């Protein structure tokens, strides 16, 4: 199960964190803050902010598509319309990312913006390596074995870890799949 990845919401979420940090931070810290926000959104509302896929990597859980965008590795199957990551956020030096332009569209809800601010207030001053250590302790994290780049973190399992019942988790996953299919159909007909 996965929701459709929403690059515009990912850009705005990243922009909020970068803006609160003065416009620039280590990309590892940004991706950890974004994961924490998505994880908390799943726990509270049953859906993530970004719609991204999660994977366990050496440095903990990450958002797969966002990591690719940071490294300028866009999915060739992804439809690009309007604002893209590199219009607003670019990798600078020494593994930093910086906000080069604030996104003009505001696709995040007021509740999602407040959650992002809450996450930053809780973890924005925490060293990125402490965030790595903290996320290594999450029950959904599995350290990849030698030679394996990453291990998928399935939404169904994560929803159950976050306190949803089996039925709630399955219903949310089914809903996510139907939303994703609808988005795919709409993009084919555009």
C-alpha positions in Angstrom: 0.0 0.0 0.0 1.1 3.5 -0.7 -0.5 6.9 -1.2 0.4 8.9 -4.2 3.6 10.8 -3.7 2.9 14.5 -3.5 6.0 16.5 -4.6 4.3 19.9 -3.9 3.4 19.0 -0.4 6.9 17.6 0.1 8.4 20.9 -1.1 6.3 22.9 1.2 7.0 20.6 4.2 10.8 20.9 3.5 10.5 24.6 3.0 8.8 25.0 6.4 11.7 23.1 8.1 14.4 25.0 6.1 12.8 28.3 6.8 12.6 27.6 10.5 16.3 26.7 10.4 17.4 29.8 8.6 17.2 28.5 5.1 19.7 25.8 5.1 20.5 22.5 6.9 22.1 19.1 6.4 20.0 17.0 4.1 20.2 14.1 6.6 18.5 16.3 9.2 15.9 17.5 6.8 14.9 14.0 5.7 14.7 12.9 9.4 12.4 15.8 10.3 10.2 15.0 7.2 10.0 11.4 8.2 9.1 12.3 11.8 6.3 14.6 10.5 5.0 12.0 8.1 5.1 9.3 10.8 3.2 11.5 13.2 0.6 12.4 10.6 0.1 8.6 10.0 -0.4 8.1 13.7 -2.8 11.0 14.1 -4.8 11.0 10.9 -4.1 7.7 9.1 -2.3 9.3 6.2 1.1 10.9 5.6 1.7 14.4 4.5 4.0 13.6 1.6 2.5 10.3 0.4 6.1 9.0 0.1 7.4 5.4 0.4 9.6 4.7 3.5 12.7 2.6 3.5 15.1 1.6 6.2 18.7 2.6 5.3 21.9 2.6 7.2 21.1 5.9 8.8 17.5 5.0 9.7 14.1 5.4 8.0 13.9 7.8 5.1 11.4 9.1 2.6 12.4 7.4 -0.7 11.2 9.9 -3.3 12.4 12.9 -1.2 15.9 11.3 -0.9 16.0 10.9 -4.7 14.9 14.5 -5.2 17.7 15.7 -2.9 20.2 13.8 -4.9 18.5 15.0 -8.2 17.5 11.4 -9.1 13.9 11.9 -10.3 11.8 8.8 -11.0 11.5 8.6 -14.8 8.0 7.3 -14.5 6.9 10.3 -12.4 4.7 12.9 -14.1 6.1 16.4 -13.6 3.6 19.2 -13.6 4.2 22.7 -12.2 6.6 23.4 -9.4 9.4 20.8 -8.8 11.8 20.3 -5.9 14.8 21.8 -7.6 12.9 25.0 -8.2 12.8 25.6 -4.5 15.4 23.4 -2.8 18.9 22.6 -3.9 21.8 20.7 -2.6 24.6 23.2 -1.7 27.9 22.1 -0.3 28.9 19.6 2.4 25.6 17.6 2.2 23.5 20.7 2.9 20.3 21.7 1.3 19.1 25.2 1.0 15.8 27.0 0.3 16.5 29.0 -2.9 12.8 30.0 -3.4 9.8 29.8 -1.2 7.0 27.7 -2.8 4.2 30.0 -3.9 1.4 27.4 -3.7 0.4 26.2 -0.3 -1.0 22.7 -0.6 -0.6 21.8 3.1 -3.5 22.2 5.4 -3.4 24.3 8.5 -3.2 21.2 10.6 -0.2 19.9 8.5 1.6 23.2 8.9 1.0 23.2 12.6 2.3 19.6 12.8 5.4 20.6 10.9 6.0 23.4 13.3 5.4 21.1 16.3 7.9 18.6 15.0 10.5 21.3 14.4 10.0 22.7 17.9 10.5 19.2 19.3 13.5 18.1 17.1 14.8 21.1 15.3 17.6 21.7 17.8 18.5 18.0 18.0 21.8 17.0 16.3 21.3 15.0 13.1 23.3 12.1 14.5 21.0 12.0 17.5 18.0 11.9 15.2 19.7 8.9 13.4 20.2 7.2 16.7 16.6 7.9 17.8 15.1 6.6 14.5 17.2 3.5 14.7 15.2 2.7 17.9 11.9 2.9 16.1 10.2 -0.5 15.8 9.7 -0.2 12.1 13.4 0.2 11.4 15.4 -2.8 10.2 19.1 -2.3 9.6 19.9 -3.4 6.1 22.3 -6.3 5.8 25.6 -6.1 4.0 25.1 -5.3 0.3 21.5 -4.3 0.7 20.8 -0.6 0.1 17.4 -0.4 1.8 14.5 -2.3 3.2 10.9 -1.1 2.5 8.8 -0.1 5.5 5.3 -1.1 4.7 2.5 1.3 5.6 0.3 -1.6 6.9 2.9 -2.6 9.4 3.8 1.0 10.3 0.1 1.8 10.9 -0.2 -1.1 13.3 3.0 -0.1 15.1 1.5 3.4 15.5 -1.5 2.0 17.3 -4.1 1.3 14.5 -6.0 -1.9 14.7 -5.6 -4.5 12.0 -8.9 -3.5 10.5 -8.2 0.2 10.7 -4.8 -0.3 9.1 -6.2 -2.4 6.3 -9.0 0.1 5.6 -6.5 3.0 5.5 -4.2 1.0 3.2 -7.2 0.2 0.9 -8.1 3.9 0.9 -4.5 4.9 0.0 -4.5 2.4 -2.9 -7.8 3.7 -4.3 -6.5 7.3 -4.1 -3.3 6.3 -5.8 -5.2 4.5 -8.6 -7.4 7.6 -9.0 -4.4 9.8 -9.4 -2.9 7.4 -11.9 -6.1 7.4 -13.9 -6.4 11.1 -13.9 -2.8 11.6 -15.0 -3.3 9.2 -17.9 -6.4 11.2 -19.0 -4.7 14.6 -18.7 
